[in-house]
Amino acid sequence: MLLEENYVFLNDIEFTKEQVVRFVSSKTIIYSMNFKVHKYLETLSIEHNIAEDILDEDDLTSLFDMTVSLHNWYKGSEIFQKMEFEGVNIFDIMDDTEFHTFMIMKLYEICILRKFLKNKSPKKIIASDQLIRVIQKILPEKTELIKIGKPVDDNMIFDNIEIKFDLGKIPISFKTSRNFYKKTKSLIEDVICGANNLWFSKTNKKKLVLLLEFNPSLYSELISQLSKNGIQVILLNNRRSSIWNRDSISLLKKTNSKVLSLEHILSKDDLKFLKHQKRKYLNILDELSKIEFVPEKFSIDGLTFWDELKFEIFNTYRKRIEWYLELIFGAKKFLKNTKIDSVLSLNVIGETEKAVLSQIDETTNSVMLEHAFANYTEEISRYDIFSNYSLFPDKIAVWGNVQKKYISETHNISNNQIINCGSPRHDPFFKNSTINSKRKQNVILLCPRPIVEPAARHHTRMYIKYEKVIKKLVSDLQKFKDKKIVVKSHPGDIEHNHEIQKIINELDPDITIHHTSSIEELITISEIVLVISPDGYDPSTVILESIILEKPVINLVLDEKFYDFSYEKNNAVISTSENENFINLLTKILNDSKFQNEIKTNGKKFLDEYLINHGTASYHLASKLAQL
């Protein structure tokens, strides 16, 4: 086998221009492994190739499927059962979305290197310490491997919490550690809940419904309806506080709903016991991390990659072990001493949800409420893992007949397990739709959905395309001098949000970007809503909300993949690609009243098909929970 060129693989920006340039020669090719590195190399004016170009559609699909198969990596092996505590395996508590995202980004790099270096024998490879460990397993020993950059510790995506709010017209966001956030949240809740008598203590004779990680502001109608049905609502929120704004506090006081703190129900003896358990499980983690054992699932074509991942995995559990023990033990103590009739959750994969749902008994009903605009076809059914359908615990409350039919036919879920109630979070939209439709203020609302990693569609080319499209789009929108451009960023803690905001600020610093403002209010004042969707399989909930509020919505799909969703069948949305002439399209929508009326009519047909109980979903779900 002939020796080939020298390669430089860069997956982080912890290097200087001088460090890279000294390796550059006619026989050296530099490759960026992700968009962040690509942008950084551009700023340094260093010529390079995009390593991700070697991946094809089949590779990305295989990556996704493999990542899903790893969700329960520790099950099936007695070795990892040592981490069981109070009947719950501590490994099981980590949020599946967090683990999935971490894993798919790692596998993405491994797949690139494995495919790129197959049947090759370069003389020299320069890469980070992380990549060198993978390359050593792929290449023959005669290849010289040189490390570049500073060692970087990989952190799970939820190790830091993003705090976001709008200060007037200025969107503010910053990140803080999980521990600092937890302590600060606890202090604020102690003051506010104590002053307003919001803490849950002893129960009365009422039926009890426990809401897990609900934002009261989004589900005010549901909480009110539960209260009217004589149900005592208890909220357990570890991620975002249930008293995060004035409206939430006012609602909880008005409905006599209570906030649960697991910390409050742990006694001094409990905490002493948990400290002892922490030492025990830290020792077990150290023991497990040293065992020469590779779970079968951690291999690609004979290449094992467990050693490249276990440090980050075990280190994360070490940092969180105290919190996970408190969560499991606190949930068990609460459930043992309090008769909960029903637990209502929005997913079954979060830390809070797992700790509680794994310990409820057969006398407690578990109901998962659909929380997003779910659309699936047989072609893209693998992605319904994001809606937790295959993890179905007990009962599921869906928004309408489209979802009911899908989960019945695809997952064989029986009718008596499905509560077809409608969307409680959208009840206010329907109640105000007639009034709101008349409140437009010459605003064009731009809702850019960021690129995310879980589906392995975070290719550098897509970021480049996104930037090109958004620049062209803003330029086109600016030609409508009598219209104001307003941007609503995605509410999730997603890195690409910051890149989008940066691009828009550089294009026009006068464009207002909202982080936490009400999407209902923003759609209400808009003449038209323009959504940017990186992936056609994952439409934004803003599309549904715009149709409810009778606003024409354009869905710009960057991957140009259009599926047979019900809103497409009914022509309720103007779905298009980057090749569209947006000036002509916008002009037609804004000035052609016949076209506008046609879109509204189609939207109503779609809503009748997709959603049931328009404006009364909370009433129907609350009534059902009262009967369980």
Protein Blocks (a to p, Z undefined) as FASTA:
>chain_A
ZZdddddddfbfcbcfklmmmmgcfkbccddfbfklmmmmmmnopacddfklmpcfklmm
mmmmmmmmmmmmmgoiaklmmmggehiafklmpcfklmmmmmmmmmmmmmmmmmmmgoia
cfbdcddfklmmmmmmmpcfklccddedjddddddfklpccddddehjaccdddddfklm
mmmmmmmmmmmmmmnopaccbdcfbdcdddehiafklmmmmmmmmmmnopacddddfkbc
cklbfklmmmmmmnopacddfklmpcfklmmmmmmmmmmmmmmmmmmmmpccddfklcge
hiacklmmmmmmmmmmmmmmmmmmmmmmmmmmmmmmpccfbdcdfbfkbfklmmmmmmcc
fkbccddddfbdcdddfklmmmmmmnommmofkbccdfbjklmmmmmmmnopafklpcce
bjfklmmmmmmmmmmmmmcghiacdddddddfklopacfklmmmmmmmmmmmmmmmmmmm
mbccdddddfbdcfklmmmmmmmmmmommbccdfklcfklmmmmpmbdcdddfblklccf
klmmmmmnopacddddfklpacfdfklmnopaccddfkbcfklmmmmmmmmmklmmmmmm
mmmmmmmmmpghehilmmmmmmmmmmZZ
